[in-house]
Amino acid sequence: MHVHFLDPYRPGSSPIHQLDARVKLILTLAYILTAALTPIGAWPVYILLLAWAVTIEILSELGVGFVLRRAALALPFVLAALPVIFTAPGAALIHLPIGPWMLTITLPGVERFISIALKSWISVQMAIVLAATTSFPDLLTAMRAIKVPRLLVAIFGLMWRYLFVLVDEALRLMRARLSRSGESDRPDLKAGGALIWRAKVAGGMAGSLFLRAIERSDRIYMAMVARGYDGEVRAAPLPRLSRRDWLTLWLCLGLLLALLTSAALF
């Protein structure tokens, strides 16, 4: 299946790649939790968290640009917090008359929105580094190691694996449509027919993809059950954490705790 573009993992030999998956998962979750709990407007702490993220990106040898380009995809979702600039009480910054309504942008609202955007942005960066430096099977094993519920880990694993199957079915449908779409020398005729016709074809493809996905998922599940699948992710016994892993874990957790404590002073 030519769907390798779906896998964010990038093999490497950097210090972040060599770190145990359990340590990386715990520290990523701790980092995101620290960013979420940091009070609104604690700008020095935000700068330190951002510097932390950039340092990790450099050590991972992924490149800061690589991570920032992918983190930018999450920025449009931050717009969901945009109404807070109008609803937060406080000193008025700008008045925007829109028809019969008067929208007031408040200074606390702007501060809250920027804080939310920064928290989301740096948290997504750390999640991208985790996914790009840790293979998905290792992530599943790390989840079970830190006692994530078995059912939840199984759902994650099946969703990830079946995503490739679903994309493979979609690519087959697209190749079939392309092979049946004639091209004309006339500039006024587009390949595949008019827009309405192509919309109908796309709707039919979506329905066909849904039916194929259900049928193939049943076949895959029956094949897994026939081979002894019982909902548990089987893996070889995990090795003990090295002294370097323990040192990295406790040192980073201590630094995150110190940042969170200092943020309470702002």
C-alpha positions, -999 to +999 in steps of 0.1 A: +000+000+000+014+033-010+002+052+021+035+057+039+027+094+040+002+087+068+029+075+092+045+105+110+074+084+123+108+094+111+136+069+119+168+084+133+196+080+159+191+112+178+191+113+216+153+117+215+149+087+192+170+066+216+150+075+246+127+049+259+091+052+246+077+051+281+098+080+292+089+100+261+052+094+265+052+103+302+072+135+296+050+145+267+018+141+288+034+160+317+045+188+294+010+192+279-005+191+314+019+217+326+011+240+296-026+235+302-024+243+339-002+274+334-022+305+344-034+330+318-008+357+311+022+339+326+044+351+296+078+342+311+067+306+316+053+304+281+086+316+267+104+289+288+080+262+276+085+273+240+123+273+244+119+238+259+100+226+228+125+242+204+154+225+222+137+191+220+131+197+182+167+204+177+179+174+197+155+152+178+172+162+145+138+166+130+143+203+123+124+232+138+108+239+104+096+203+101+077+206+134+064+241+129+049+233+095+030+205+110+020+224+141+006+251+120-022+227+109-036+229+144-038+267+145-072+270+127-088+250+155-076+278+179-102+300+163-128+282+183-116+302+213-119+335+193-153+345+210-134+348+243-120+382+232-156+396+231-170+378+261-143+381+288-151+410+312-126+438+316-113+470+301-125+477+266-098+478+239-117+482+206-154+488+198-165+472+165-199+483+152-215+455+131-250+465+120-272+469+150-247+452+173-217+466+190-189+442+197-163+451+223-129+436+223-115+435+259-079+435+270-084+404+293-101+387+264-072+393+241-048+381+268-068+349+273-070+342+236-033+346+230-026+324+260-049+296+248-033+299+213+003+296+227-007+267+250-022+248+221+006+256+197+035+244+220+015+213+231+009+202+195+047+207+188+056+182+216+029+157+204+044+159+169+079+153+182+066+122+201+049+108+171+078+115+148+105+099+170+085+069+183+070+042+162+033+035+168+038-001+181+062+013+206+036+039+216+010+013+221+034-008+243+042+023+263+005+030+269+000-005+283+032-001+304+018+030+321-015+012+327-037+028+301-069+007+299-065-023+276-097-015+257-085+020+250-052+008+237-069-018+215-091+009+200-061+031+193-043+003+176-072-008+155-080+027+144-044+033+133-041+001+114-074+003+098-068+038+086-042+024+061-068-001+049-094+026+045-070+049+025-060+019+004-097+013-006-101+051-013-070+050-036-085+021-055-117+039-061-099+070-072-078+050-097-109+033-110-126+067-115-095+081-132-093+052-156-129+057-167-126+095-171-118+104-206-100+136-216-109+158-245-088+182-267-116+208-263-107+234-237-144+238-227-147+202-217-132+191-184-121+155-177-148+135-159-178+155-170-196+185-155-194+195-119-228+181-110-219+148-126-186+146-107-204+155-074-228+125-080-198+103-087-181+115-056-212+107-035-214+073-050-177+067-042-183+077-006-211+053-003-191+025-019-162+032+003-184+030+034-198-004+023-163-017+014-149-005+047-176-024+067-172-056+047-134-055+049-134-047+086-155-078+092-131-100+072-101-085+091-117-090+125-127-126+118-091-133+106-077-117+138-101-138+160-091-169+141-055-162+150-062-158+187-069-121+191-086-113+224-082-076+226-048-075+242-017-060+225+009-087+227+045-076+230+078-089+243+087-081+279+099-045+281+135-040+292+142-022+325+147+015+322+184+025+321+199+049+345+200+075+318+162+071+312+154+074+349+177+105+352+160+121+322+126+113+335+130+127+370+150+157+359+124+168+333+095+161+357+113+183+383+118+211+358+082+210+347+071+211+383+093+241+389+079+259+359+043+252+371+052+264+406+068+296+393+038+302+370+016+304+401+035+335+412+024+355+381 
